[in-house]
Amino acid sequence: MTTNETAASVLFTRDARGYDDLRRRLIPSFDEFYGTAVKLIQEWQSGANLEVLDVGAGTGLFSAMVLEACPVERLCLLDGSSAMLEQACARVGPKVEVELHHADMAVADLGGPWDLIVSALAIHHLSDEGKRVLYGRIRHALKPGGLFVNAEQVAGPGAAADQRYQKIWLEGIRRLGVSDHEIDKAAERMLHDKCASVEDQLCWLRDVGFSDVDCSFKAWRFAVISGRA
Ligand SMILES: C[S@@+](CC[C@H](N)C(=O)[O-])C[C@H]1O[C@@H](n2cnc3c(N)ncnc32)[C@H](O)[C@@H]1O
């Protein structure tokens, strides 16, 4: 662990080995969830070689999908876990020149301006105020017309919905063969989750100046939200 690692990132460093293997089984709607996020990017992209930032890139899972789908000239991966970034570098490094940014997204310099900023399952580790501030910084780090896509774990509109999401998620991942030990480890990581509702997050995106704000996919606690700078 280095001083840049946040409490959430420490657990991702611990569980970095085997992360990719488990990912598909921990997200019952995996293909549609990431697939919608990639489709949004394909619908928007102009054909030019893109400069892309991935916030909370982890092992580069989402970035690798973006690379498959679009021409990317420059890719920066930002994450608080060095072990996750090492795996990301091995995964996407051969395909594109990649910059690794080991930092806390709450305070990191986002650089830019970027054509595209993506994030998956990461921003929910920040407080609601932290998310709002980050959305504003992301808006300012984008080129005019640039796109932000956040494939995210979200809260329900109330406690009853959250209980429903939890029950349906547990049923889904058990069906996919996730063991009790893996569920315990995921639950420990999820203690750091501070999920916000889709409704709130769409408002925050509009408040900081994004246009064409939308939720293109939602299946229980997994949603894809986006906006244009
Ligand atoms: C569930 S993983 C998602 C990784 C990847 N985006 C994906 O789709 O598989 C969450 C990632 O967010 C990172 N993370 C959590 N809090 C962070 C923070 N404050 N700053 C930077 N990275 C953070 C963790 O280290 C971890 O790699």
The ligand as an SDF file (V2000), in Angstrom:
LIG
                    3D

 27 29  0  0  0  0  0  0  0  0999 V2000
  -15.1920   -1.9190   -8.5900 C   0  0  0  0  0  0  0  0  0  0  0  0
  -13.6410   -1.3200   -9.1700 S   0  0  0  0  0  0  0  0  0  0  0  0
  -14.0850   -0.8660  -10.8290 C   0  0  0  0  0  0  0  0  0  0  0  0
  -12.9230   -0.9120  -11.7730 C   0  0  0  0  0  0  0  0  0  0  0  0
  -13.2430   -0.7400  -13.2470 C   0  0  0  0  0  0  0  0  0  0  0  0
  -13.6960    0.6030  -13.5440 N   0  0  0  0  0  0  0  0  0  0  0  0
  -14.2190   -1.7710  -13.7490 C   0  0  0  0  0  0  0  0  0  0  0  0
  -15.2160   -1.4140  -14.3740 O   0  0  0  0  0  0  0  0  0  0  0  0
  -13.9770   -2.9710  -13.5260 O   0  0  0  0  0  0  0  0  0  0  0  0
  -13.4920    0.2480   -8.3440 C   0  0  0  0  0  0  0  0  0  0  0  0
  -12.1320    0.9000   -8.5150 C   0  0  0  0  0  0  0  0  0  0  0  0
  -12.2150    2.2320   -7.9840 O   0  0  0  0  0  0  0  0  0  0  0  0
  -10.9960    2.5040   -7.3080 C   0  0  0  0  0  0  0  0  0  0  0  0
  -11.2410    3.5620   -6.3160 N   0  0  0  0  0  0  0  0  0  0  0  0
  -12.0770    3.5510   -5.2630 C   0  0  0  0  0  0  0  0  0  0  0  0
  -12.0280    4.7330   -4.6060 N   0  0  0  0  0  0  0  0  0  0  0  0
  -11.1200    5.4980   -5.2780 C   0  0  0  0  0  0  0  0  0  0  0  0
  -10.6490    6.8310   -5.1300 C   0  0  0  0  0  0  0  0  0  0  0  0
  -11.0930    7.6310   -4.1290 N   0  0  0  0  0  0  0  0  0  0  0  0
   -9.7450    7.2890   -6.0170 N   0  0  0  0  0  0  0  0  0  0  0  0
   -9.2910    6.5180   -7.0380 C   0  0  0  0  0  0  0  0  0  0  0  0
   -9.7160    5.2470   -7.2370 N   0  0  0  0  0  0  0  0  0  0  0  0
  -10.6330    4.7460   -6.3740 C   0  0  0  0  0  0  0  0  0  0  0  0
  -10.5960    1.1730   -6.6750 C   0  0  0  0  0  0  0  0  0  0  0  0
   -9.2110    1.1410   -6.3750 O   0  0  0  0  0  0  0  0  0  0  0  0
  -11.0030    0.1910   -7.7610 C   0  0  0  0  0  0  0  0  0  0  0  0
   -9.9490   -0.0900   -8.6480 O   0  0  0  0  0  0  0  0  0  0  0  0
  1  2  1  0
  2  3  1  0
  2 10  1  0
  3  4  1  0
  4  5  1  0
  5  6  1  0
  5  7  1  0
  7  8  2  0
  7  9  1  0
 10 11  1  0
 11 12  1  0
 11 26  1  0
 12 13  1  0
 13 14  1  0
 13 24  1  0
 14 15  1  0
 14 23  1  0
 15 16  2  0
 16 17  1  0
 17 18  1  0
 17 23  2  0
 18 19  1  0
 18 20  2  0
 20 21  1  0
 21 22  2  0
 22 23  1  0
 24 25  1  0
 24 26  1  0
 26 27  1  0
M  CHG  2   2   1   9  -1
M  END
$$$$
